[in-house]
Amino acid sequence: MKGDNGMTAKELLAQAAVAMDRAYVPYSKFQVGAALLGRSGKVYLGCNVENAAYGPTNCAERSAVFSAISQGEREFAAIAVVGGLGGKPKGICPPCGVCRQVLREFCPDDFPIHLQDADGTVRTFTLAELLPQSFGGAFLEKEGD
């Protein structure tokens, strides 16, 4: 099934697999790739980049979001994420909590997150399913704004 822009979940997952191959993971060996589809139709890739100090490590999903934002994209249609130890997915690889919160900053509750089982089966979740009762910018708006 094709989305509004003509890209299927499988096509977006294939792009995420390309990004996964670029991951820098000398410590965990757990490679993750993300492909973020902008409403413009452009795909932004991201991979996880580890650091010996661990804290400065950046996830694939945030890498993709930050890349898109830095290039002027502000609206997104979907994201696909794949990952696994040694670059071999053994099951779905959902975004971590921090990445879910970053997605929440820019995406609506019904934003689709495409994941892939080891056998290639696509599983799609909405952001609200993965981050229920989330905190967003509306909480920071003043009364009367």
C-alpha positions as CSV (number, residue, x, y, z in Angstrom):
1,M,0.0,0.0,0.0
2,K,1.4,3.4,-1.0
3,G,1.2,6.5,1.2
4,D,0.1,10.0,0.1
5,N,3.5,10.6,-1.5
6,G,3.6,7.2,-3.4
7,M,6.2,5.6,-1.1
8,T,5.4,2.3,0.5
9,A,6.4,1.2,4.0
10,K,8.6,-1.5,2.5
11,E,10.4,1.1,0.3
12,L,11.0,3.4,3.3
13,L,12.3,0.4,5.4
14,A,14.7,-0.4,2.5
15,Q,16.0,3.1,2.9
16,A,16.4,2.6,6.6
17,A,18.4,-0.5,5.9
18,V,20.8,1.6,3.8
19,A,21.2,4.0,6.7
20,M,21.7,1.1,9.1
21,D,24.8,0.1,7.2
22,R,26.3,3.5,7.8
23,A,26.0,3.3,11.6
24,Y,29.1,4.0,13.8
25,V,28.8,1.4,16.6
26,P,32.3,0.3,17.7
27,Y,31.1,-0.4,21.3
28,S,27.6,-2.0,21.2
29,K,27.8,-3.3,17.6
30,F,24.0,-2.6,17.5
31,Q,23.4,-0.8,14.2
32,V,20.2,1.2,13.7
33,G,19.0,3.0,10.6
34,A,16.0,5.4,10.1
35,A,14.4,6.8,7.1
36,L,12.2,9.8,7.8
37,L,9.8,10.8,5.0
38,G,9.1,14.5,4.8
39,R,5.7,15.8,3.5
40,S,7.8,17.3,0.7
41,G,8.5,13.7,-0.4
42,K,12.2,13.9,0.5
43,V,13.6,11.1,2.6
44,Y,16.1,11.9,5.4
45,L,18.4,9.1,6.6
46,G,19.9,8.7,10.0
47,C,22.0,6.2,11.7
48,N,23.2,5.7,15.3
49,V,26.6,7.3,16.1
50,E,28.2,6.0,19.3
51,N,30.8,7.8,21.4
52,A,33.2,6.3,24.0
53,A,31.6,8.6,26.6
54,Y,28.2,7.0,25.8
55,G,26.2,10.2,26.7
56,P,27.0,12.0,23.5
57,T,25.8,9.0,21.4
58,N,22.9,9.9,19.0
59,C,20.2,7.5,17.8
60,A,19.3,7.0,14.2
61,E,15.8,8.5,14.5
62,R,17.1,11.7,16.1
63,S,19.8,11.9,13.5
64,A,17.2,11.8,10.7
65,V,14.9,14.3,12.4
66,F,17.8,16.7,13.1
67,S,19.0,16.4,9.5
68,A,15.5,17.2,8.2
69,I,15.0,20.1,10.5
70,S,18.4,21.6,9.6
71,Q,17.4,21.4,5.9
72,G,14.2,23.2,6.5
73,E,11.7,20.3,6.6
74,R,9.1,20.7,9.4
75,E,6.3,18.3,8.5
76,F,6.7,14.6,8.3
77,A,4.6,11.7,6.7
78,A,6.3,8.6,8.3
79,I,9.4,7.1,9.6
80,A,10.9,3.6,9.2
81,V,13.4,2.1,11.6
82,V,15.5,-1.1,11.4
83,G,18.2,-2.3,13.6
84,G,20.1,-5.2,15.0
85,L,23.3,-6.6,16.5
86,G,25.9,-6.7,13.8
87,G,23.5,-5.2,11.3
88,K,21.3,-8.2,11.3
89,P,17.7,-7.5,12.5
90,K,16.3,-10.2,14.7
91,G,12.9,-8.4,15.3
92,I,11.4,-5.0,15.4
93,C,13.5,-2.1,16.6
94,P,11.2,0.5,18.0
95,P,12.5,4.0,18.8
96,C,13.8,4.6,22.3
97,G,11.9,6.9,24.7
98,V,14.0,10.0,23.9
99,C,13.5,9.5,20.1
100,R,9.7,9.1,20.7
101,Q,9.7,12.4,22.5
102,V,11.6,14.1,19.7
103,L,9.2,12.7,17.2
104,R,6.3,14.0,19.4
105,E,7.7,17.6,19.0
106,F,7.1,17.5,15.2
107,C,4.6,14.8,14.5
108,P,0.9,14.2,15.3
109,D,-0.5,11.3,17.3
110,D,-1.4,9.4,14.1
111,F,2.1,9.6,12.7
112,P,3.1,6.2,11.4
113,I,6.2,4.4,12.6
114,H,7.1,1.4,10.3
115,L,9.1,-1.4,11.8
116,Q,10.1,-4.8,10.4
117,D,10.2,-8.2,11.9
118,A,13.2,-10.5,11.1
119,D,11.1,-12.3,8.5
120,G,10.4,-9.0,6.7
121,T,6.8,-8.5,8.0
122,V,6.0,-4.8,8.3
123,R,4.5,-3.7,11.6
124,T,3.2,-0.1,11.7
125,F,2.4,1.7,14.9
126,T,1.2,5.3,15.5
127,L,3.2,7.6,17.6
128,A,0.3,7.7,20.1
129,E,0.5,3.9,20.4
130,L,4.3,4.0,21.2
131,L,4.1,7.2,23.4
132,P,0.7,7.3,25.1
133,Q,-0.3,10.3,27.2
134,S,2.7,12.2,25.9
135,F,3.9,15.7,26.9
136,G,4.0,18.3,24.1
137,G,4.1,21.9,23.4
138,A,0.4,22.5,24.2
139,F,1.3,22.0,27.9
140,L,3.5,25.1,27.7
141,E,1.0,27.4,26.2
142,K,-0.3,30.2,28.4
143,E,-4.0,30.6,29.1
144,G,-5.6,32.8,26.5
145,D,-2.9,32.2,23.9
